[in-house]
Amino acid sequence: MVVLVAGCDMPSAASPAPTRPAPSTPPAAPPTTAFVLTTGALSAVALRGGRLLWSASIPGEQTTGLVVAPRLDRAYVLAGPPFTLTPVSLSTGTVGRPIRLGSAVWSVALAPDGTTAYVANAGSGIEGLPGPTGSTITPVNLRAGRVGPAISVGEGPCGIAFAGDGTAYVSLTVARRLVQVNLASGRAGPGVAVPPARPPLAVAPCTVAVAAGAGLLAVGNLQQDLVFPAPLVDLLDLASHRWRRPITLPGTSNAVYELGFSPDARHVYVSARTRGGLTDTLYIASTATGTLTQARLTGYVVTFALTPGGGTLWTAAGTGSGKTALLPVNATTGVPGRAIAYLPGTPVAIGL
């Protein structure tokens, strides 16, 4: 992968180039358990049969994020305020001592080493509520339970994704940029500007995903108070340093809540909500053509995790009765299977 050139902004668009296939890797063993974070609890559900293995209550006013670290046999739940990462045993559901982070944290992501998490530190949004208006990200040594020194990245860090070569990409909602961070040195480069949107729509880059082997990055916009986000998923080719033609989502405005790539990077999965909508929609988009397939399900919140082989999106979707349905969705056709479990509360995140 070619490193972004410091201070080199991207052209607003480029004709889509063929996506380089990701390097082949030995097939991973299929997952046997889904770890579903809902409001206030983390639950483990057997994917064969839907049996509830355990459920653990999580301390904190709000549960807002999840990373699953199999190397440590732990899941870590982001909750607050004040914000902490709470370890939970994947085997037993035993809750450990929370790792203290700070008064406001926006998101969390697990580094490729499987033992370090990075959190995006939030500032104060409207009426004192947390918002992506901070300026740093912070590494957390999960094995030791120790928080490292903060890394300055720019205005409004929101999402964090990893390229697998010792670098991370951080979306900056306020600065409307993406920055590349050298994780070894803890330094961020100037980054690149996200293409502007046509008024009155806004660019507010937040959710970000990287297909490291294919050299491709996807970023979606955040809903911010009275500002309507552009209904786009922007694609950055990391080899040519050019923006591809974006993926256009239905509706006049769309906020993107979750992104993920297929193993071959030919598709990107998008959980999004249209302006004025009350439910999320799951889309399967071609990275080459932008063609969309809408999964045949909706929920008050839809979050997903892709199996290592890429065949199934295990999806947690909120229901009208205040529960979370766990169900498989075909990662190519978008056709859902039957729900295997229903859990109390609204879905927040899911991991395998």
Kinemage of the C-alpha trace (Angstrom):
@kinemage 1
@onewidth
@group {chain A} dominant
@subgroup {mainchain}
@vectorlist {calphas} color= white
{ca met a 1} P 0.000 0.000 0.000
{ca val a 2} L 1.254 3.459 -0.902
{ca val a 3} L 1.332 5.971 1.914
{ca leu a 4} L -0.645 9.156 1.464
{ca val a 5} L 1.535 12.061 0.376
{ca ala a 6} L 1.682 14.730 3.059
{ca gly a 7} L -0.209 17.860 2.102
{ca cys a 8} L -1.539 16.418 -1.174
{ca asp a 9} L -5.301 16.926 -1.459
{ca met a 10} L -7.293 14.654 -3.706
{ca pro a 11} L -9.135 15.591 -6.877
{ca ser a 12} L -12.892 15.649 -6.328
{ca ala a 13} L -13.566 12.520 -8.385
{ca ala a 14} L -11.980 9.955 -10.656
{ca ser a 15} L -13.280 7.241 -12.922
{ca pro a 16} L -13.518 3.983 -11.003
{ca ala a 17} L -10.551 1.698 -11.499
{ca pro a 18} L -10.793 -2.052 -11.086
{ca thr a 19} L -10.499 -3.060 -7.473
{ca arg a 20} L -7.361 -5.047 -6.785
{ca pro a 21} L -8.363 -8.357 -5.207
{ca ala a 22} L -7.242 -8.759 -1.639
{ca pro a 23} L -4.404 -11.262 -1.109
{ca ser a 24} L -5.636 -14.786 -0.487
{ca thr a 25} L -5.475 -16.019 3.083
{ca pro a 26} L -6.138 -19.429 4.601
{ca pro a 27} L -9.863 -19.851 5.319
{ca ala a 28} L -10.770 -18.973 8.897
{ca ala a 29} L -12.851 -21.275 11.025
{ca pro a 30} L -16.511 -20.228 10.954
{ca pro a 31} L -17.585 -18.358 14.090
{ca thr a 32} L -19.728 -20.199 16.596
{ca thr a 33} L -20.844 -17.311 18.805
{ca ala a 34} L -22.217 -13.805 18.313
{ca phe a 35} L -21.555 -11.175 20.969
{ca val a 36} L -24.425 -8.704 20.888
{ca leu a 37} L -24.267 -5.392 22.724
{ca thr a 38} L -27.631 -3.890 23.567
{ca thr a 39} L -28.563 -1.021 25.871
{ca gly a 40} L -26.977 -2.016 29.178
{ca ala a 41} L -25.940 -5.596 28.468
{ca leu a 42} L -23.596 -7.794 26.439
{ca ser a 43} L -24.940 -11.218 25.461
{ca ala a 44} L -23.326 -14.286 23.897
{ca val a 45} L -25.559 -16.285 21.553
{ca ala a 46} L -24.702 -19.622 19.919
{ca leu a 47} L -25.042 -19.222 16.150
{ca arg a 48} L -26.207 -22.801 15.838
{ca gly a 49} L -29.617 -22.921 17.480
{ca gly a 50} L -29.652 -19.423 18.973
{ca arg a 51} L -29.083 -20.504 22.563
{ca leu a 52} L -28.248 -17.715 25.013
{ca leu a 53} L -24.888 -18.680 26.541
{ca trp a 54} L -24.613 -15.773 28.966
{ca ser a 55} L -25.635 -12.162 29.458
{ca ala a 56} L -23.611 -9.586 31.398
{ca ser a 57} L -24.794 -6.238 32.740
{ca ile a 58} L -22.442 -3.381 31.828
{ca pro a 59} L -21.829 -0.449 34.205
{ca gly a 60} L -22.396 3.016 32.773
{ca glu a 61} L -25.244 5.258 31.754
{ca gln a 62} L -24.864 4.465 28.039
{ca thr a 63} L -23.256 1.566 26.166
{ca thr a 64} L -21.847 2.991 22.936
{ca gly a 65} L -19.203 0.656 21.464
{ca leu a 66} L -17.752 -2.843 21.378
{ca val a 67} L -14.536 -4.590 20.340
{ca val a 68} L -14.005 -8.350 20.518
{ca ala a 69} L -10.442 -9.473 21.248
{ca pro a 70} L -10.208 -13.291 20.879
{ca arg a 71} L -6.448 -13.236 21.627
{ca leu a 72} L -7.316 -12.024 25.119
{ca asp a 73} L -10.562 -14.048 25.427
{ca arg a 74} L -12.272 -10.750 26.161
{ca ala a 75} L -14.795 -8.340 24.746
{ca tyr a 76} L -14.455 -4.684 25.726
{ca val a 77} L -17.514 -2.465 26.036
{ca leu a 78} L -17.324 1.316 25.754
{ca ala a 79} L -19.749 2.926 28.186
{ca gly a 80} L -20.186 6.162 30.109
{ca pro a 81} L -20.092 8.963 31.013
{ca pro a 82} L -17.530 9.031 32.504
{ca phe a 83} L -16.288 6.617 29.883
{ca thr a 84} L -14.640 3.274 30.477
{ca leu a 85} L -13.747 0.100 28.612
{ca thr a 86} L -15.213 -2.817 30.544
{ca pro a 87} L -13.654 -6.254 29.906
{ca val a 88} L -15.990 -9.238 29.687
{ca ser a 89} L -14.804 -12.850 29.431
{ca leu a 90} L -15.837 -14.387 26.102
{ca ser a 91} L -16.014 -17.819 27.728
{ca thr a 92} L -17.985 -17.087 30.892
{ca gly a 93} L -19.411 -13.561 30.673
{ca thr a 94} L -17.557 -12.534 33.816
{ca val a 95} L -17.202 -8.740 34.000
{ca gly a 96} L -13.783 -7.377 34.917
{ca arg a 97} L -12.560 -4.071 36.289
{ca pro a 98} L -13.305 -1.177 33.892
{ca ile a 99} L -10.421 0.744 32.311
{ca arg a 100} L -10.969 4.446 32.918
{ca leu a 101} L -10.766 6.654 29.839
{ca gly a 102} L -12.181 10.141 30.339
{ca ser a 103} L -15.289 12.263 30.508
{ca ala a 104} L -16.207 11.983 26.823
{ca val a 105} L -15.267 9.339 24.235
{ca trp a 106} L -16.877 8.988 20.816
{ca ser a 107} L -15.785 5.590 19.444
{ca val a 108} L -13.441 2.624 19.869
{ca ala a 109} L -11.594 0.356 17.400
{ca leu a 110} L -9.325 -2.673 17.834
{ca ala a 111} L -5.865 -2.547 16.244
{ca pro a 112} L -4.634 -5.480 14.102
{ca asp a 113} L -2.375 -6.702 16.934
{ca gly a 114} L -5.551 -7.761 18.750
{ca thr a 115} L -4.401 -6.370 22.093
{ca thr a 116} L -4.549 -2.587 21.613
{ca ala a 117} L -7.650 -0.453 21.298
{ca tyr a 118} L -7.802 3.145 20.133
{ca val a 119} L -10.514 5.532 21.267
{ca ala a 120} L -11.569 8.807 19.656
{ca asn a 121} L -11.835 11.437 22.367
{ca ala a 122} L -14.956 13.575 22.132
{ca gly a 123} L -15.549 17.183 23.005
{ca ser a 124} L -18.817 18.815 24.039
{ca gly a 125} L -21.538 19.015 21.430
{ca ile a 126} L -24.854 20.800 21.685
{ca glu a 127} L -26.011 21.489 25.265
{ca gly a 128} L -22.959 19.788 26.698
{ca leu a 129} L -23.646 16.389 25.171
{ca pro a 130} L -20.642 14.479 23.802
{ca gly a 131} L -19.893 15.243 20.163
{ca pro a 132} L -17.038 14.578 17.747
{ca thr a 133} L -15.381 17.895 18.551
{ca gly a 134} L -12.223 16.726 20.311
{ca ser a 135} L -8.748 16.618 18.795
{ca thr a 136} L -7.054 13.404 19.954
{ca ile a 137} L -7.166 9.621 19.884
{ca thr a 138} L -5.757 7.473 22.678
{ca pro a 139} L -4.205 3.982 22.631
{ca val a 140} L -5.251 1.519 25.326
{ca asn a 141} L -3.116 -1.521 26.193
{ca leu a 142} L -5.904 -4.007 26.840
{ca arg a 143} L -3.669 -6.731 28.245
{ca ala a 144} L -2.230 -4.394 30.878
{ca gly a 145} L -5.365 -2.270 31.290
{ca arg a 146} L -3.246 0.850 30.753
{ca val a 147} L -4.108 4.025 28.842
{ca gly a 148} L -1.316 5.535 26.742
{ca pro a 149} L -0.571 9.145 25.844
{ca ala a 150} L -3.072 10.899 23.593
{ca ile a 151} L -2.201 11.463 19.921
{ca ser a 152} L -3.165 14.783 18.329
{ca val a 153} L -4.946 14.220 15.026
{ca gly a 154} L -6.949 17.382 14.258
{ca glu a 155} L -10.443 18.711 14.732
{ca gly a 156} L -13.243 16.265 15.393
{ca pro a 157} L -11.944 12.669 15.381
{ca cys a 158} L -14.884 10.339 14.861
{ca gly a 159} L -14.002 6.996 13.247
{ca ile a 160} L -10.795 4.910 13.280
{ca ala a 161} L -9.774 2.143 10.851
{ca phe a 162} L -6.496 0.291 10.367
{ca ala a 163} L -4.493 -0.409 7.218
{ca gly a 164} L -2.516 -3.356 8.574
{ca asp a 165} L 0.855 -1.706 7.928
{ca gly a 166} L 1.260 0.126 11.216
{ca thr a 167} L -1.001 2.995 10.234
{ca ala a 168} L -4.518 4.058 11.108
{ca tyr a 169} L -6.931 6.336 9.294
{ca val a 170} L -8.972 8.758 11.384
{ca ser a 171} L -11.980 10.665 10.065
{ca leu a 172} L -12.251 14.270 11.238
{ca thr a 173} L -15.857 15.455 11.269
{ca val a 174} L -15.102 19.104 12.023
{ca ala a 175} L -12.074 19.428 9.728
{ca arg a 176} L -13.785 17.343 6.989
{ca arg a 177} L -10.585 15.409 6.401
{ca leu a 178} L -9.010 12.003 6.748
{ca val a 179} L -5.640 11.758 8.472
{ca gln a 180} L -3.165 8.914 8.485
{ca val a 181} L -1.552 8.135 11.837
{ca asn a 182} L 1.765 6.328 12.279
{ca leu a 183} L 0.968 4.120 15.268
{ca ala a 184} L 4.623 3.500 16.155
{ca ser a 185} L 5.560 7.167 16.366
{ca gly a 186} L 2.151 8.425 17.454
{ca arg a 187} L 2.185 11.149 14.807
{ca ala a 188} L -0.489 12.197 12.322
{ca gly a 189} L 0.096 13.618 8.863
{ca pro a 190} L -1.852 16.493 7.291
{ca gly a 191} L -4.235 14.078 5.594
{ca val a 192} L -6.621 14.683 2.694
{ca ala a 193} L -9.832 16.663 2.291
{ca val a 194} L -13.087 14.788 1.757
{ca pro a 195} L -14.867 15.943 -1.431
{ca pro a 196} L -17.454 18.668 -0.732
{ca ala a 197} L -21.195 18.183 -1.093
{ca arg a 198} L -23.729 20.352 -2.850
{ca pro a 199} L -25.433 22.831 -0.486
{ca pro a 200} L -27.532 22.588 1.603
{ca leu a 201} L -26.144 19.101 2.260
{ca ala a 202} L -22.997 18.737 4.326
{ca val a 203} L -19.902 16.585 4.483
{ca ala a 204} L -19.348 15.263 8.003
{ca pro a 205} L -16.992 12.262 7.673
{ca cys a 206} L -17.305 9.815 10.555
{ca thr a 207} L -17.787 6.088 9.965
{ca val a 208} L -14.738 4.700 8.174
{ca ala a 209} L -13.578 1.283 6.940
{ca val a 210} L -10.410 0.102 5.192
{ca ala a 211} L -9.906 -2.884 2.907
{ca ala a 212} L -6.178 -3.044 3.503
{ca gly a 213} L -5.294 -5.719 0.957
{ca ala a 214} L -7.173 -3.927 -1.824
{ca gly a 215} L -5.953 -0.438 -0.926
{ca leu a 216} L -9.442 0.996 -0.563
{ca leu a 217} L -11.087 3.171 2.079
{ca ala a 218} L -14.778 4.003 2.567
{ca val a 219} L -16.147 6.861 4.660
{ca gly a 220} L -19.723 7.935 5.434
{ca asn a 221} L -21.286 11.077 6.868
{ca leu a 222} L -22.637 11.725 10.353
{ca gln a 223} L -26.016 13.227 11.228
{ca gln a 224} L -25.342 16.458 13.140
{ca asp a 225} L -28.208 18.338 14.737
{ca leu a 226} L -29.639 20.659 12.039
{ca val a 227} L -27.118 19.750 9.340
{ca phe a 228} L -28.230 17.177 6.776
{ca pro a 229} L -25.463 14.799 5.665
{ca ala a 230} L -24.912 14.105 1.970
{ca pro a 231} L -26.271 10.655 1.006
{ca leu a 232} L -22.860 9.389 -0.046
{ca val a 233} L -20.224 6.838 0.803
{ca asp a 234} L -16.924 8.234 -0.501
{ca leu a 235} L -14.269 5.785 -1.737
{ca leu a 236} L -10.563 6.607 -1.591
{ca asp a 237} L -8.095 4.600 -3.695
{ca leu a 238} L -5.001 4.440 -1.506
{ca ala a 239} L -2.689 3.459 -4.365
{ca ser a 240} L -3.506 6.296 -6.766
{ca his a 241} L -4.357 8.871 -4.088
{ca arg a 242} L -7.585 9.676 -5.876
{ca trp a 243} L -11.215 9.709 -4.865
{ca arg a 244} L -13.375 7.340 -6.852
{ca arg a 245} L -16.922 8.097 -7.888
{ca pro a 246} L -18.919 7.908 -4.628
{ca ile a 247} L -21.670 5.448 -3.829
{ca thr a 248} L -24.973 7.325 -3.786
{ca leu a 249} L -27.575 6.189 -1.273
{ca pro a 250} L -31.347 6.601 -1.746
{ca gly a 251} L -33.061 9.719 -0.422
{ca thr a 252} L -32.088 13.376 -0.256
{ca ser a 253} L -29.913 12.850 2.827
{ca asn a 254} L -28.415 9.851 4.566
{ca ala a 255} L -26.428 9.333 7.752
{ca val a 256} L -24.099 6.317 7.740
{ca tyr a 257} L -23.789 4.405 10.991
{ca glu a 258} L -21.701 1.407 9.994
{ca leu a 259} L -19.464 0.319 7.111
{ca gly a 260} L -17.650 -2.885 6.226
{ca phe a 261} L -15.949 -4.474 3.209
{ca ser a 262} L -16.328 -7.931 1.742
{ca pro a 263} L -13.070 -9.948 1.879
{ca asp a 264} L -12.393 -9.267 -1.819
{ca ala a 265} L -13.367 -5.557 -1.456
{ca arg a 266} L -15.850 -5.868 -4.320
{ca his a 267} L -18.669 -4.858 -2.008
{ca val a 268} L -19.110 -2.451 0.852
{ca tyr a 269} L -21.856 -2.954 3.430
{ca val a 270} L -23.668 0.162 4.639
{ca ser a 271} L -26.074 0.676 7.538
{ca ala a 272} L -27.702 4.062 6.941
{ca arg a 273} L -30.703 6.189 7.853
{ca thr a 274} L -32.483 8.639 5.550
{ca arg a 275} L -33.375 12.150 6.639
{ca gly a 276} L -36.483 12.069 8.795
{ca gly a 277} L -36.401 8.280 8.892
{ca leu a 278} L -36.864 6.304 12.088
{ca thr a 279} L -35.308 3.062 10.890
{ca asp a 280} L -31.962 1.986 9.498
{ca thr a 281} L -31.486 0.230 6.167
{ca leu a 282} L -28.749 -2.225 5.234
{ca tyr a 283} L -27.299 -1.882 1.721
{ca ile a 284} L -24.836 -4.014 -0.235
{ca ala a 285} L -22.998 -1.742 -2.688
{ca ser a 286} L -20.655 -2.594 -5.539
{ca thr a 287} L -17.384 -0.699 -5.131
{ca ala a 288} L -16.838 -0.772 -8.906
{ca thr a 289} L -20.248 0.435 -10.131
{ca gly a 290} L -22.046 1.794 -7.054
{ca thr a 291} L -24.985 -0.536 -7.696
{ca leu a 292} L -27.035 -1.024 -4.522
{ca thr a 293} L -28.834 -4.080 -3.203
{ca gln a 294} L -31.094 -3.384 -0.253
{ca ala a 295} L -31.328 -6.100 2.365
{ca arg a 296} L -34.914 -7.086 2.977
{ca leu a 297} L -35.046 -5.985 6.558
{ca thr a 298} L -35.301 -2.783 8.544
{ca gly a 299} L -34.943 -1.986 12.199
{ca tyr a 300} L -34.800 0.943 14.546
{ca val a 301} L -31.060 0.278 14.613
{ca val a 302} L -29.239 -2.178 12.360
{ca thr a 303} L -25.691 -3.292 13.165
{ca phe a 304} L -23.804 -6.153 11.535
{ca ala a 305} L -20.703 -8.355 11.592
{ca leu a 306} L -19.387 -10.262 8.572
{ca thr a 307} L -18.228 -13.849 8.873
{ca pro a 308} L -14.534 -14.323 7.982
{ca gly a 309} L -15.406 -16.156 4.791
{ca gly a 310} L -17.680 -13.317 3.725
{ca gly a 311} L -20.850 -15.330 3.124
{ca thr a 312} L -23.054 -14.089 5.949
{ca leu a 313} L -23.800 -10.804 7.653
{ca trp a 314} L -24.915 -11.580 11.199
{ca thr a 315} L -27.252 -8.724 11.911
{ca ala a 316} L -28.736 -7.267 15.088
{ca ala a 317} L -31.884 -5.286 14.299
{ca gly a 318} L -34.171 -3.411 16.684
{ca thr a 319} L -37.816 -4.413 16.680
{ca gly a 320} L -40.970 -2.434 17.377
{ca ser a 321} L -41.385 -4.271 20.682
{ca gly a 322} L -38.120 -2.933 22.103
{ca lys a 323} L -36.113 -6.097 21.493
{ca thr a 324} L -33.128 -6.993 19.335
{ca ala a 325} L -33.475 -9.685 16.689
{ca leu a 326} L -30.328 -11.645 15.753
{ca leu a 327} L -30.534 -13.022 12.230
{ca pro a 328} L -28.333 -13.996 9.265
{ca val a 329} L -28.380 -12.035 6.003
{ca asn a 330} L -26.898 -13.358 2.769
{ca ala a 331} L -23.919 -11.071 2.078
{ca thr a 332} L -24.457 -11.202 -1.687
{ca thr a 333} L -28.229 -11.120 -2.173
{ca gly a 334} L -29.321 -9.324 0.996
{ca val a 335} L -31.919 -11.998 1.705
{ca pro a 336} L -32.369 -12.504 5.470
{ca gly a 337} L -32.867 -15.782 7.230
{ca arg a 338} L -35.057 -16.470 10.216
{ca ala a 339} L -34.129 -14.755 13.492
{ca ile a 340} L -32.388 -17.197 15.820
{ca ala a 341} L -32.737 -15.146 19.014
{ca tyr a 342} L -34.462 -12.119 20.518
{ca leu a 343} L -32.701 -10.112 23.199
{ca pro a 344} L -34.042 -7.319 25.412
{ca gly a 345} L -33.040 -3.752 24.573
{ca thr a 346} L -31.953 -1.799 21.499
{ca pro a 347} L -28.927 -3.032 19.516
{ca val a 348} L -25.668 -1.088 19.785
{ca ala a 349} L -23.025 -3.321 18.201
{ca ile a 350} L -22.251 -6.926 17.321
{ca gly a 351} L -19.026 -8.927 17.110
{ca leu a 352} L -18.082 -12.493 16.190
